[in-house]
């Protein structure tokens, strides 16, 4: 039932022109609904004691809605804010009949403050409605302040310029469907689509074989279908020509179950006949699921599409999507397979081809749109028989035809809430996986902030993020564990013993080359310089010797100690020349490793190595490229 002051328009919409022209008259605003229809939202200021105040706020609302083309849902929010605030003024402000934004008495700033203070108690904890209502009222007052010739007295200017005085509240975001649930939904929708198209095809074939029931008789289903298909007789007229259910001819009685209630039998028969020719609200649920899964778009975006939003190409389809809530319009292309002579007419698996699904919807809805003169043809159009006559309207949340009802009819159950919006979030998860978490690519049809607020919280994305973190930790842990092998003098001597070399992954030939110094790289020896983790296979290590202490191929022998001491001194000088952040990023791990390797030696070994450096005049052995890097 419409709420007080609300008049929902038919489809197509014709705006009422019966509003009063007086200052305290009914204010009306017409805006689009989420299903493509339009709704007229109205407010009668005369319903309040503070009629002058209500008229002032309503005038600002009408101007704003007309200029911005507000959605019908947003218009209802503004109307609710005006209504609830005016009801508060009527109940709490003395001399409410004199209340006006242009007067200092009575004090409306105090009324606003008290209304905002009491709002949270009227809603559940964490609700966003109080902040929404207060925000809508502040917008209207702020618009009036900006207009010359519309005075606003009191201290409302400070409230408009300052904080709203309420928290935004919280929302419980929906989680996406699991992979198994989504697969189950798509498969069921695909099977339902095949059954729907087969049913309607048989219905039109039967209608083509019929004739005018006034000539061929009212007891033949084909004749009744012909009358409905050709709009020769209305459903009300057909009903008047049919007898009661107890006297109904058997060709018509056999169309419905035998246990049908006689009182509803005739209307049930007419609804059955309409469903043989046109889509119902329940039928459209299957197409909505398939088109959302094929495009990854929100329910609102796919159900608003019409023929003018579609542009077919040889191997693609271009679709213009509109989202009324965000006032956003985007265009996206989807590839489609070209028709081939060998193509399977009835594939066993769902084919999520956006172009093919759209063509099917246009073909099914074109007769219905032509019947009522709707152009361009909407994709989601339904026929219904709520009373004695057939009506045509877009997909809507009607009893018995919702997504939940479709699940129940198909015998399906899903984990969590049965909400079609979760299908959009499943598409976002798949896109996140495909783009490896790059938010700039995932949030290609909305802002990055919207992705973080509404999509990044999902269970699947949390698992993916956890796996990424675990993989990164494992990578750094592996690098830390796969560092150089430090050998003491005793360990170096034991390499010749059977089994010792094999335990460290060395062959006897490599042991001899290590001991002979043939694999000496300066600060360490290398098991295989041509198999570096920092270069291509077969390439001589490109980072030796500056990164040897971070490599799994390195073996640090006692003979490398002089070069290690020189390398440590060189890093000390380098640390004085670079900023702490720069040095830590480039050489922090090298500093830690060289310090730990030197600590593994005894004081006597270090003293001998320093004496050797002084006596032999040893210098740090670095390639020219490394000197250029250090000197830069």
Secondary structure, DSSP 8 states (H G I E B T S, - for coil): ---TTEE---SS---------SSSSEEEEEEE-TTS-EEEEEEEGGGSSSHHHHHHHHHHHHHHHHHHT--HHHHHHHHHHHHHHHHHHHHHSTTGGG--TT-SSS-HHHHHHHHHHHHGGGS-TT-SHHHHHHHHHHHHHHHHHHSTT----TTHHHHHHS--SS------------HHHHHHHHHHHHHHHHHHHHHHHHHHHHHHT---HHHH-SS-HHHHHHHHHTTSS-HHHHHHHS--GGG--HHHHTTS-TT--HHHHHHHHHHHHHHTTS--HHHHHHHHHHHHHHH---HHHHHT-BGGGEEE-SSEEEEEEEETTTTEEEEEEEE-----TT--SS-SS----HHHHHHHHHHHHHHHHHHHT-SS-BSSEEEE-SSSS-EEEE----TT-SHHHHHHHHT---SS---THHHHHHHHHHHHHHTTT-HHHHTTTS-HHHHHHHTTT-HHHHHHHHHHHHHHHHHHHHHHHT--EE--HHHHHGGGSTTHHHHTT--HHHHHHHHHTTTB-SSSEES-TTS-TTS-TTS--SSTTTTGGG-TTEEE-GGGHHHHHHHHHHHHHHHHHS-HHHHHHHHHHHHHHHHHHHHTS-HHHHHHHHHHHHHHT------HHHHHHHH-
